[in-house]
Amino acid sequence: MKNLKRISILTVLICLGSPIANAQLKSMVKKATQSESKEEPAKTKEEPVKSNSEPVKTTKVETATPKDLELDWTTFKMTPAITMSSLLYGTQVYTGGGTSLASYTASFVPYLKADGTPVSTVYDQGQYLKVKVYKGNEFIDYFEYDGSQTFENQKLRKFNEPGSRYMKNGDWADGTNIDLKKWGEGTYRLEFYAGSKLFYNFEFEVYKVTNSDPYAELNEMYLSRGPWNKYAWMEQQSSGNMVFGFYLQHEEFKPNAADPNKTMKDVSWTINITKDGKPFATQYDKTKPVKGKVERAEWKEMTTALKSADGTKTIQLPDFTDGKYKIEVKVDNEAKPRIYNFSVAGGKIILMDEQDRTKNTDPTRLVEGWNNFYWFKLAQ
């Protein structure tokens, strides 16, 4: 700054015609130029900042891809599956084209990793329990599940929706909804994974019914069909009593003409079981049919305890002695009864091949009944 001031003064003197000032000005300009050339050039944004005169090292930051969670599949002797009862109540298709795919119960899913350490259902959630959804062979989406709820010494484990959102494909995700309006009618498949292993498949069909009434509030409905249509069951309850059950739904847009807001439909049904052609059991009160309410386009359980044909006792598992049995279910407005057949030998109900682990040829499609559900296939 001092040199600049002196240069400015000399410049004035030169303008006044001083030869001495002119010589001094040339000398000072030369020195100032040499001094500036020795200064360190300004740093640009692209240059790394030096510290302690050490050369700058640039480090490439890489995001590690999480490894697949490998489980100890020797934890249980039995192969894993999803109970059929939870598949039927957990897989829901809504009239508007949405879904809920949750609350499933898995059997014999390992709780130990391959290295022997226990799985953390919190920190390992993203790699532990998943369901991948396909339409035909086309992948649609996947969902993560909270596996913290267990029963029977961890032999049964729930696929519950997580209590909070999780990251999926760079976005926060929750719920288990598939947009059926986008994907349309057809066969859908749920693939169940524990760690890196696919252990179960479940298929069902989605179809649509339409309403030709242009003034109707609802012009189309999405529905499902599959095992709900063809299976019935008996369950041994903790009391020892046997309960019979099956599923019903209806496809009517207006089941009650007097009340268009009423979507449920009243239904009555009866059950008769014969053993070797002779009366064996009926619904709990055989003097009147079982009454229930069926939801529009949504599957609902119909159940009843069983009473002996003579009305003297509630049917329990030991009452099924060796023989051939026929179940006949009559439902209001159905043209013919639903028939299911099974046998008892050696004091045990003979499981259908799809449920019998010794006969089932595809463990990923086993009809899992645990030790208290007996499943029967519709004969007609």
N, C-alpha and C positions, 0 to 999 in steps of 0.2 A: 504493500500500500504506500510506503514511504517513497519508493522508486517512482510510482505512478504520479505522486504529487510533484516530485522534482522534475519529472518529464514534462508535466503540465506547465510548470513555471518556465522551464527552458524553452518550451514551445512558444510561450508568449514573448520571451526575449528575442527568439529568432525572428518572430514576426516584426520586432522592433529593429532588426538588422544587426544583432550581435553575433560576430563570427565565433567567439569563444563559446557561447551558448550552443551554437550549431555543432561544434565538435564534441562537447560534453553530451549532447542528446544522442548522437550516433553511438557513442561508447556505451551509454546506459541501455539503450534499446538492445544492443548486441548481448550484454550481460543478462538482461531479463529473459531474452529468448533462450539462452543456454540453460538458465535456471529452470524454466518451465519444461524444457525437454527432459530434465532429470526426474521430474515428478512422476509418480506411479499413475498410469492411466486409470480412468474411472472404470468400475466394474459394471458389466452389463448383467441383465436378469438371467441370461443363459449360463453365466459362469458360476460354478459352485463357490461358496464362501470358504476361504482357507482358514484354518485354525492352527496356531502355533507353527506356522510355516511348513506343516505336514502336507503332502500331496493328498488331494481329495479322492476318496474311494466311493464310487457309486455302487449301491446295492439294489438288486432287482427283488422286489417283494412279491412272493408267490403265495397264492391262496391254496392251502392244502385241501385236497378232495378227501372227505371222510371215507374211511374204509368201511366195507360192509361189516355189519355186526354178525359175527359167527357165533352160533350157539352150540351148547353141548347137547346133541341129540340123543345121548345115552341117559339123560336125566330120568326119563320114563321108559318103560318097556313098551308101552303102547304108542302107536302112531297118532299124531294130533289130528283133530277134526273140529268142525263147528257143529254144535248141537242143532238138530233140525228144528226144534221148537223155537230157538232164538233166531234162526234164519227166517222163519215165517212171521214172527212178530217184529223182528228188527228191520226187515226189508219192506219199506213202505213207498208206494207210488201214489202221489196225490192227483186229484182231478185236474188241477191247473198245470200239470206237467213237471212238478218238482219231485224230489225224493228225500228220504231219510234212510241212511244205511248205517245203523249203529245198534248198540246194546247187544251185540252178539256174544255168545258164550263159547269159548274155545276150550277143548279138552287136551291135556297132555302137551301143552306148549312149554318148552324149557324155560327155566328162570335162571339158568347159569350160562355164562359165556363159555366158549371153547377153552379158555384158559383157567376155568374153574371159579372165576369171580362172579358174584351175583350181578344180574342185570339191574341197572337203575332205571325205573320207569319214568323218572324225571329227566335225567341227563341223556339217557339213551332213547328217549321217546321217538326221535326222528328216524331211528333205524330199527326199532323193536317190532311194533305191530303196525301193519299197513294193509290197506285194501286197494287194489288196482281195478279200475272199471273199464270194461271193453264192451263195444257193440260189435258182435261178430268177432272179427280179428283186429278191429280198429281200436287202439288205445284212446280213452277219453280223459281220464284223470286218476289221481290217487288221493287217498286220505290217510292221515296219521291218527292213531288212537292212544288213549290213556289205558295202560294195562295194569294199573295199581290194584284194582278190585279182584280178589281171588277167593276161592272156596275150596273145600276138600283138600286142605294142605297143599295149596297151589296147583292142584291137578285141574282145576277149572279156573279160567281167567276171562274177564270181560273185555270186550273191545268197546270201550266207551269213548264218546267224543271228548277231546281234551277240554279242560276247564278254561283254557285261555287260547288265544290265537297263536299260530306258529308260522314260520317262514316257509313258503313254498314257491319255487321259481322266482325268487326275488320279491315276492309280495306277501303280506300277511294274509293268512287263510283261516277259516273256521267252517264248521258245518260239514254236511255230507250230501250236498245237493248236486244233482245232475239235471241239466236243462233238457228235458225230454222233448220240448217243442223244437229245439235245435236239432237233436239227434234222431228223433222220430221213432216210429214203430219198429219192432224187431226183437231179436234175441240178445239179451244183455248177460254178461258174465262178470262175477265178482271173483277176483283172485286174492286169496288171503295169504299174507306173508308174515313169518316170524323171523326176524333177522334177514338174511339173504335168501331164505328158502321159501318157495311156494309150497304150501302144505294143504290147501283146500280150494275147490272150485264150486261155485253155485251159479246156476243158470236160471233165468226166468224170462218170460216174454212180456213186452209192453205193447199194448194195442190201444186204439182210440175209437170212441163211439161219438157220433155227431148228432146234433139236434136240428131238424129241418125248420123248426119254428123261428122265423126271423125276429120275433119279439121276445124270445126267451132270454133270460139273464145269462144262462150258460149254454153255449152252442157246441162245446166239445168237452169230452172227458178222457183223461188218460187212466188206464187200468193195467193191472198185472195178472198174469196167470202162470201156472206151473205146479209146484208141489202143493200149493194151497188147494188146488182142485182135486188132486188124486190121492192125497194121504189123509188118514184119520189115525187116532192114537188112543191108547189107554195109559194112564199115569198112576203109578202107585204113590199115594200121598204118604206123608209122615205118619198119619193116623193108621195107615195100612189099607184104607179104603181105595178102591179102584174108581177112577174118574175117566169117562169117555169124552172125547172131543173131536171136533172138526171145524173147518173154516167156511164162512159164508160171506158173500157180498152181493150187491145188486147193481144193475146198470140203468135204472130208471132215472130220468132227469127230474121228474115230478112224481114221486111215489104217493103223494097225498094231494089230490086235486083241490081239496078244500083249503089246504095250507101250503102254498108254493115254497115257503121257507123251511118246511119240514123235509129234511133229506133222508132221515132214517125210515126204515120200513119194518113194521112188526112182522114177526115170523113165528110159526109154531112147528114143532117137529117131535117125532117119537123115535125110540130105538127099541128093537127087539133082538135079543141074542138067543140063538138055539145051540144046543150041544147034541150032536149026533141026531139032529132033526127034532129034538124035543125042547120045549120052552126052558130057558135057563135064567135070563135076566131081562129087565126093562129099565126105563128111566126111573129115577128114584120114586116118583109118585106116578104109578102106572095108570091111575084113574084120570089123569089129564096130561096133555102134551106139555113139553118144555116150551116156554115162551122166551123170546129174545128180540133184540133189535139189531137190524143189519144196516150198516152205514153204506151210503152211496159210494161206489167205486173203491171202498176200503175194506180189506179183509178183517173180519171179527171172529173171535173164538166163540164157538157154541159148546158148552160143556154140561155134563150132568153126572152125578154119582149114580151108581147102579144098585138096583134092588133085585133080590131073587124073584123068580117068576111067581112064586107063591106069596111073595110079600112079607116073608118072615125075617129076612136079614139083609144087611148091607153087604154087597159083594166085596170080598178082599181077594188078594192074589192066591192064597191057598185054595180058594173055592174053585179055581180053574184046574180041574183034574183032567187026566188024559182023555183025549177025544178030539173030534173035529167040530169047530165052531163057525157059526155064520152070524155076522152082524148085519142087520137090515135097518137103515135109517130112512124115514119118510119125512120129507120137508114139504111144507105148503107150497103149492103151485109148481112143484117139480113133477114131471110126467111119470117118472119111475123112481123106485127106491134106490138108494145107494147101498151097494153090497160089498162087504169086506169079509174075507175068509182067513182063518188061521187054525193052527193045531196046537195041542199040548201033548207032550210026550215026556215021560220020566218026571212028571210034576213041573215041567218048565214050558213056558210059552215058546214055541219055535219061531225064531225071528225070521223075517223075510231076508232073502240073500243080500239085499242092499244094506241091511243093518248088521248082519252077522259078520264079524271081523274075520272069521275063518273061511267065509265064502265070498266076501266082497273082493272083486278083482282090481278095484281102483280106490286106494285109500284116500285120494283127494276128493272123492265123491261119496264117501261113506255116509249113510244115514245114521248119524250119531244120536243114540237115545240115552246115553249114560247108563245108569243101572236102574232107572225107574220109568223109562218111557218105552212103550212097545208100539211100533209103527206098522200100519196096515195099508196096503195098496188097494185102490178102488178096482173092484172086479168088473163092474158094469155101471 
